[in-house]
């Protein structure tokens, strides 16, 4: 048993979040955690529904990182988070004044817009406001959705029952001042099925737009940087530039498998040098060319710019908005680092360097407005041109890293919450649980980038598509943030109104501008998002219907008790782990097993893997156990609870943990029953050990989901063809559960939804 305990303690860190791992290094005991779990499990028989929803507030939420840890993460974040927004000076002025030569007044007006866009959206909105709307350190649209679900009964995720309201992490701890208003908002959401559907749809669409952003970012960043190669030979065609860009993209996606941790350390020096370069060159240009452009800090120049030629100025907003590309990545990548680390890096390095870069380019263009199509490279001094070109190419490669990492993070969240087909998730860091790599998604992103680069070949067209993706995600984030302000933060109505008037209206103005170029490439992100949204919604819809079928057809207790101690069949040595989505009652697949198999294992455990809309579930609350039926049945129920950020353990460690929990459960049950029960408990434990030694077999249903005969045509297409295609071409359930083939037994079963 000591060897087993050592193995469990070695592998237990695979099941907990980063903060919990660090806390346990000082000597937390597995037995103590097991005893705490068991003590909570002795209030009834096979009634885990209420207990399944009770999870304490996440420990990591209150953990404060040391200054050294913050600075270390801040350095790493430079190489992952800021590459996108950091390389926007490559193409912002060229996109803003596409096809025309600006006047000096236009340049100052556009510069003023850039300054206040950077200040209002990335700095004030995201770094100081949106970052507070994280879910236990996890960022992105799904994290905001889960935060809302923890304070209101609005979750539309499969396998979430009404009793999940008992999660202590989901109980709203609201201040008193505006509680009535918050309750009204919560009641309105809870009582409207349309509101729940719209909220989920908004979250899914925002997620899809971020993934679309992850496709466009590598294309525009790499193409913009590689364009500088034309200085070597002006005769080089766009096709050659596109081919070089595609070669760079291959390199970029091939290094993703090394993980965010290693990639961050590798890329951080390059982005650090890039930021310092563009900042220093910007200051140099400001001094050498026209220092009067600093008057752009006066917002009156924005008004005069918009008044002078309203239509041209409005159209140019589609280029100005590219200065804030990658802002959403800061929030989506929050789980890879920490809010404080990203805040330190952005305010201390990235933001001031970007301001200097744009000021310098504007100063140069004041004297050479006809160079606007290639403002970045033209404004670069000849003496540092080629070093700058090399750093620009490196920075553009790294720029893509922010959105690629963000895409991996949100796909994992979506999959864990039942809104994305199963894919392989590789955890690339033992220290930081949010750092993941998904091979299938990496390949699909690379393929999509190839197609976009080969088709468009120009940054201006990709910029039109890019703007729609960027602003769409920002508007969705603002919408969810307003809801959080109303029902969770209890923010003053005056402050919410100011946010809507200043930030939200600003984003809507940008959105109207980028939509103007819908036919010139703007359709691309909306098309990609619509396709991804369809896939995610179909998966979520059928999974919900499938779970409803399980609940409707579960086996009655009377049927189970009528089978006798042998369940009507032979009991063979061994432990059978029967996986089911149900957390209460006997699944229909169990009757199917009894009908088709002549024997059942001597110990049978109904295992339900249950995900919650929270980022982490503490290790001591991972397992919930209960006895099913009379004692001589040797049947138990086990609910294994995960947050969307938690990682699964392998089958050997899982079996070891489960057996240890079962033994503790049996002993605690006997202690509660009295002295006479202890001898029977020890005999039951010996029986369990003998059964475990005989082997553990995983029992799964191989399900086929079909639409009912009276379903309409659209539902039949969605269920019988689209969902079936997705199910067959993505990871199967037993692979996702990390079940070895040699220990797997499946029985076919049809689900009619």
N, C-alpha and C positions, 0 to 999 in steps of 0.2 A: 504493500500500500504506500510506503514511503516513496518508492520509485514512481508510482502513479501520481502521487501528490506533487512530486518534483516536475513531472511532465506537464501536469495541469498548470502549475505556477509559471512554467516557462512559456507556455502557449496562451495563457489567459490574456496577455497583452494584445493578442490578435482580435480580441472581442471587445475591447474597450477603446474609448477615445483617447486622444493624445494626453489630455490633462489627467485622466484616470490612470494612464500608464505611469506617468511621473509620480503620482501619489503613491502607487503601489510599490515603487522601487524601495521604499523605506521599510517594507516588510508586512504588507497587508496579507491576511490569511484567507485561503480559499475556504477552509472549513467554517470559519466565522461567517463568511458570506453565505455559505450553504445553509447554515443554521438560521440566519436571518430570513432567508427565503422560505425555509420549511415552516418556521414559526407562523409566517403569514398565510400558510397554505392549509391550516387545520381548522378552518371555520365551517366546513361543510364538505359534502361528497359530490364530486363532479359538478361544481358550481363555480367554475373559474371565470365566468363571463364578467363578473364585477371586478374580480382581482386582476383580470387581464388588462384592465384599464388603469390600474393604479401604479403610476411611475413617478418617482420623486423628481423634484426640480433638478435639472442637469447640474452636476457638480462643477463641470468645466466652465459654466457661465460666469461664475464668480471668481474664477482663478485669475490672479494677476501675474502677468509675466514679468520677469526681472528686466531691468534696463538693458543688460547685455543680451538677453534673448530677443528683446524687441529690436535692438540694433542689428542683430544677426538676421532676423527675419526681414527687416527693412532692406538690408543689403540684398538678400535673395530676391525680394519682391521687385527690385529695380530691373532684374534680368527677366522677369516673367510678366509683371503687371503693366509696366509703363512703356513697353516697346511700341505699342500701337499709338497711343496718344503722343508719345515722344517723337515719332517719325512723321506726324501730320504736317510739320513745316515743309516737307518735301513737295506737297501738292496743294496746299490750301489756297494760296494766292492764284495759282494757275487755274484752279477750279472755280474760284470766285469770279475772276474776270475772263472766263473762257470765251474766246472769239472776239474780244475787244480790248482796246488799249485804254486804261483808266486815266483819269486826270488826278492831280495831286489831292484834290478834295475827296475824290472817290477812295483813294488809297487810305487817307486818314480816317474816313468814315468806316471803311471795311476793317481797318486796324482797331478802331474803337469797338466795333461789334465783336471782334475776336477776343479782345481783352476782357470784355464783360461777359462773353459767353463762357470763357475759361473760368472766370471768377464765380459766376452765378451757378453754373451747372456742376462741373467736376468738384470745385472747391467747396462752395457753400452747400449745394444740394446733396451731393454724394458724401464727401469726406466728413462733413459736420452734421448731416441730418440722416440721410439714408442708411449710413453705416450703423446707426442705432437700431435700425429695423432688422437686425440679423437674428437668426434662429440659433442661439447657443454658439455663436461664432461662425455660422454658415451663412453665406450670402446668395443673392440671386432671386429670381422671381418665385421659384418654388419654396425657397426659405421664407419669403414674405407670406406666401400662401399658407405654409404650415404654421406660421406665427398667428395668422388670423384664425386658423382652425383650432388652435389651442385656446382661443378665447370665445369662440362661438361654435355652435353645432352646424357648421356649413361644409364639413368635409364630404366630398363626393367620391372618395377613394374606396376601392373594393376592400372587403374584409375588415371594415370598421363598423362595429355595432354601436347601438345607442348607449350601451354601458361604458363606452370609451370616454364618456364625459367625466368619469371618475378619475382620469389621469390628473394627478395633482399638478403636473406641468401644464395642463390645459385649463386649470382653474384661473380665471382672471383675477388678478390682484389689483383692483382699480382704486385710484384715489377717490375721496369722497366728493370733491368739488363738482364734478360733472358726471356723476354716476348715472343719473336719470337719463341724460342724453345718450350715454354709451349703451345703456340697457335698451333704449328705444331702437338704436341702430342695430344692435345684436338681434333683438326680437324681429325686426323687419327682415333681416337676412335669413334668420332661422325659419321664418314662416313662409318664405317664398322659394319654391323650387326653381323658379326662373333665376332668381338672384344667385342661388348656388351654382346653377349651370353656367351662368354668365361669368361668375367668379373663376370657376375652373377653366372655362374656355379662354378667358383673358390670361390666366396663368400659363396655359399650354401655348397660346399664341405668342406670348412674350418669350417663352422658352424657345420656341421655334425660330423667332427672329434673332435671338442670341446665337443659335446654331448657324443661321444664315449669315450673321455677322462673322462667325468663325470661318465661313467659307470665303467671304469677300476680303477679309483683312489680309491674308497672305497674298492674294492676287494683286491688290492695289499697292501694298507696301513694297513688295518685291519688284513689281513693274516700275514703280516710281524711282526706286534706287538704281535699277539696272539701266534705266534711260540715260544715266550719266555716261554710259559706255560709248554713246554716240559721239562724245568729244574726241575719242580716239579715232573714230572713222565716221564722219557724218553721213556716209553713203549706206551705213547699216540700215536695213529695213526693219519695219515693225515686227516682221516674222522672226528675224534673228533675235531681236530683243525678247520676244515672247518665248523662244526656245531656250535662251539663257535663263530666263525667269523660271521656266518649268524645271530646268536642271537644279536651280537653287531650291525650288519647292521640294524636290525629291530629297535633298539633303536635310531640309527642315523636318519633314515628317519622319525621316528615318531615325532621328535622334530622340523622338518622343518616348521611345520605349525605355530610355534610361531614367525617366521620371522627372517630376518638377524640381525635386531637391537638387539633383545633379545638374539639370539644365539651368536652374536658377543661379547656382554658383558659377557655372561656366559662362553664362550670358551676362551676368551682372556687371563685370568690368567693362564689357563692350558698351553697354547702355550708359554706364557712368561716364565713360570717355565721350560718348556721343552727346550726352546732355551738356557736359562741360564745353565741348567743341562748339555746339550751336549757340550756347550762351555767350562764350567769349567772342565768336565771330559776329554775333548779333550786336554786342556792345561796340566792337570795332567798326562795324558798318554804321552804327548810330553816330559815332564820333566822326567818321570819315566823310559821310554823305550828308545827312540832314537830321540833326538832332531835334528839330522842331516838331517831329512826328510824335513826341511824347505828349503833345497836347491832346492826343487821342484818349488819354485817361479821362478827359472831360466828356461825359455821356451826351452832351449837347450835339456833338459831331455825329452821333448815331441818328438823331432826329433830322439834322440837316441833310445827311446822306440819303435817308429814306424820302425826304421831301423833294430833293433836287430832281430825281428821276425815279418815281415810285416803282414803275414796272421793272426797270433794270435792277434797281436795288433789291426788290423782292425776289427776283430770279436769282440774284447773286447770293442770297441767303443759303441756297442749296450747296454752295461751295464753302461759305463761312462755317457751316455746321460741321464740316469735316475736321475742324480744329479740336473738336471734343470726341472724336472717334476713340474707342477704347475705354471710355468712361465707365460703361456698364461692366466691362471686364474687371475693373477695380472691385466692384461689389460682388460679382460672380466668383472671383478668385479669393474672396475673403477667407474661405475655409482652408485654403492652401497656406495662409499666413495668419495674420491677426489684424484687427481694425487699427490698433495703435501703430503697428509696423507700417502699414500702408499710409496712414495719416502722416507719419514722420517723414517717409520718403517723398511723398507728393508735395507737402508744404515746404520741406527743407531743400529739395533739389529740383524736382521735375517742374513744378509750377513757375518758379522764378526763371529757370533756364528757357522755358517755352516763351515766356513774356519777352525775354531778351532777344530770342530768335526772331519772333514776329516783328518786334520793333526794328531790328536790324534790316530785315527784308523790306519793310515799308520805307525805311530811310533810303535804301538803295533804289527802290522803285520810284521814289520821288524824283530822282535824277535820270533814271533809265526806265520809264514806264513801258516801253516797247519790249522789254525783256521779261514781261510778266509770265509768259508761257513756260519759262524755265527759271523762275525767280530764285530758287534755292541754289542751283549750281552756278548761275550767273553771278550771284552775290557772294559766292565763296571766293576768297582771294586766290590768285593763281598759284602762289607758293604752297598752299595747303590743299590744292584741289584733289590730287590723287589720294593722299591720306584720308581726306574727307570722303572721297568716293568709296574707299574700302570700308571705312567705318559706317557709311550710309547703307551699304549692302548688308553688312553684318547686323546693323540696327534694324533694317527692314525684315531680315529673317527672324530676328528676335521679336519684332513687333507682332508677328503672327502668333507668338507663343502665348500671349495673354488670352486671346480668344480661343485658342486650341485648348488650353488648360481649363478655361471656363466652360467650354463645350463638354469636356470629359466630366467635370463636376456636375453640371446640370443634367446630363444624361444619366449619371448614376442616381441622382435624386429622383428623376422621373421614373426610372426602372424600379427603384425601391418602393415607390408609392403606387406601383401598378399602372403607370401611364406610358410605358415604353417596353417593347419586346426585349427579352432577355439577351444580354450581351456579356462578354467576359470583362470583368473589372479587375485590374491588377493594382494592388496597393504598392506604391513605389517607395514609401517611407514608413519606417516603424515609429518615427517620432511624431509625424504629422499625418493623422488619419485621413485628412481631406485630400491628400495628394494621390491621385489615381491616374491610370493610363488604360484606355480601352482600345485594343487593337482593331476591332471591326470599325469603330467610329473613326479611328485614325486613317484607315484605308479609304473609307467613304469620303472623308474630308479631302484627302489628297486627290482622289479621282474627281471630285466636284471642282476643286481648285484648278486642276488641269483643264477641265472643260471650259470653265469661265475664262481662264487666261488665253486659251487657244481661240475662243470665240470672240472676245472683246478686243484684246491686244492693245487697248488704250486706257490710260488711267482716268480720262475724263468720263468715259461711258461707265466704267466700274464705279467711279465716284458718284454718279447719279443713283446707282443701285445702293451703294454704300450708305448714302445719306438717309434713304428711306428706312433701312435696317436700324441705323443708329437712333433716329428720332422716334421710331415706333416703339422700341424697347424703353426709351426714356419716358414716353407718355404712359405706357403700361405701368412702369415702376412708380410714376407719380400718382396714378390712379389708386394703386394698392397702398401707397404711402398715405394718401388722404384718408383712406378707410382705417388704417392703423392709427392715424392721428385722432380720428373721431372716437373709435371704440376701445383703444388700448392705452394710448398715451394721454388721453383726456386733454388734448391741446385746446387752447382758447380758440373760439370761433374767429376772433379777429386775426390771430396768427395764421389760421388755416386759410382765411380769405386772402391774406397777404401772399401766402404761398401760391394760391390759385391764380391771383392777379399777376404776380411777377413771374414765377417760374413756369407754371402750367401754361399760361398764355404765351410766354416766350417759346415754349416747345411747340405749341400749336401753330404759331406763326412759321416756325422752321418747317414743320410738317407740311403746311400748305405749299411752301416753296419747293420742297423736294418732290412733292406729288406732281408738280408742273412738268417735270422731266420723266414722267412715268413711261412714256413710249420710247425714251432714249436710254433705256437700261434700268429704269426704276422698277419695271415689272419683275425683275429677276428675284429680289429678296422676297417679295410678296408671293411669287409662284413657289419658291422653295419653302417658305413658311407654310403656305397652304397645303403643300404635299406632306410635310412633316406633321402638321396639325391633324391631317386626315389619318395618318398612320397612328399617332398617339391617341386620338379620340376613339378610333376603332378598337384599339387594344384595350383601352380603359372601359369602353362600353361593353364589350364581350366579356371581359373579366368580371365586371359587375354582374352581368346576367348569369354568368357561370356560377358565381358565388351564391346568387339568389336561388339557383337550381339546387345547389348543395343544401341550403337551409330548408328548402321546401320538401326535399326527399330524404331527410335524415331518418335514421332508424329509431323506432320508439324503444323506451326502456323496458316495456312489457315484452317486446320481442326478444331483447337480450336476456332478460331473466328467465324466459321460457326455454332457453337453449340448454340450461344446466351448466355444471362446472366445466364440461368438456366442449361447450359451445356446439354440441351436435356433431362434432368431427373429432378426429384423432389429434391429440396435442403432442407435438414432437419437440425434443430439446432445442433450445435456442431462444433468442430474443428477436421479436419482430417489431420493427418501427414502421407503423402505418401512417404515411403522411396525408394530412387532410387540411383543408382551409377552414374547417369548422373549429370553433373554440368551445362549443357546447353541443352535446348530443352526439349520436353515433352516425358517421357518414354513410351514405348509400353505398359507397365502394366497399365497405366492410361486408355487407350482405352479399355483394357481388363476389368477393373473395370466398366466402363460405359456400356459395353456390357452385363455384368453379374449381375449388381446390379441396382435396380430401383431408387436408391436415392444416392445423394452425399451430404456431410456435407456443411453447409452454408459458412464455411471458410476452404480452402484447402491449405496446405503448402507442397511443394515438398522438402523433406529433403534429403540432400546428405552428408553422413559422409565421409570425404576425408582425407586420411593419406598422409603425406609428408615424404620424406627421410631426415627429420631433427628430432632432439631429442625432442624439445618442440616448441609449438606455444603459444605466449603470450595470456593471457586471453582477452585483448582488441581487439585481431584480430581473436578470435575464430569463431565468427558468421559473415556471409555475407548474406545480404538480398536484394531481388529485387521483384518487382511486376511482375506477369505473366499474360499477357492478359490485357483487359480493367479493369477499376476500379470496375465495377459492377460484375465482376467475383469473386471478393474476393479471389483471388489466389495469392500465394507468393512462392518464392523460397528461401530456406535457405541452405547455405553450412556451415557445421560444420567441422572445420579443426583441426586436431590433428597431433602431432609428435609421433614417435614410443614410446616415454617415457611418454607421457601424459596418464592420467587416465580418464575414462569415469565417468560421474555423473549418479545418479539414475533418473528415469523418472520424479518424482515430481519436483526435482530441475531443470531438463532440461526444463520442460514445463514452469516453472516460469521464467527462463532466456529467453526462446524463446519469451514468451508473452511480457516481458519487452522490448526486442529488437524490436519486431514488432511495439509496440506503439511508441517507439522512432523513428523508421524508418518512420512511417506514419506522425508524427509531423514534422520531418525534411524535408520530401518530400513536405508537405504543405507550410512550410516556404520558400522553394525554389520556389514554384509556385506562391506565392503572398498572400496578406491578405485575398482575397476572398476564398482561399482554406482552411483556418484554421477551419472554422465552419464545413465544410465537413469532415475534418480530425477528429475532435472531435466526430462527429457522427459515423464515421467508427470505431473509438476506442471503443465507447460504444457498437457498434455492435459486435466487437471482444470480448469484455468482456462478453457480454450476451452469445455468442457462446461458449466461454471457460467455462462459468458456466454450460452450458448444458452438457459438457463432452468433453474429448479429446480421440480420437480413433486413433490407429496406424494401418496404412494400409500397408500390405506387400504382395509381390508376393511369393507364394510357388512354387519355380521353380524346374523343372526337366531338367537337361542338358543331351542332347543326341547327339551323333555324327551323322553327315549327312549321308544319304544313300550311297553317293559315296566316303565315307572315307575309307582309307585302314584298314586292319585288326587290326594293332597295335593301331591306333587311336581309333577304336571302343572299344578295350579292355580297354585302358586308360580312356576314357571318360565314357563309359557305365557301367563299372564294378569297376575299381580302384577308380576313383573320386567319383562315387556314393556311394561306400562303406565308403570312408572317410567322405563324407558329412553326411551320415546317422548315423555314429557312433561317431561323434564329436558334439560339441555344435551347436545348430541351430542358425540362424541369429537373431531371435527375442530375444533369451536368451543372445546372445553376445551384443545386443543393449540395454539390460536391460529393455525390454518392458514387462509389466505385462500381463498375459494371459487374464484377464478380459477386457482389453482395446485393445485386438489384433483382427484384421480382416485380413484374408488371402484369396487370390484368386490364384488358380493354373495356372501356365503358363509354356509352354515348350520352351526351348532354344535349337536351333539346331546350332552346331558349326562345 
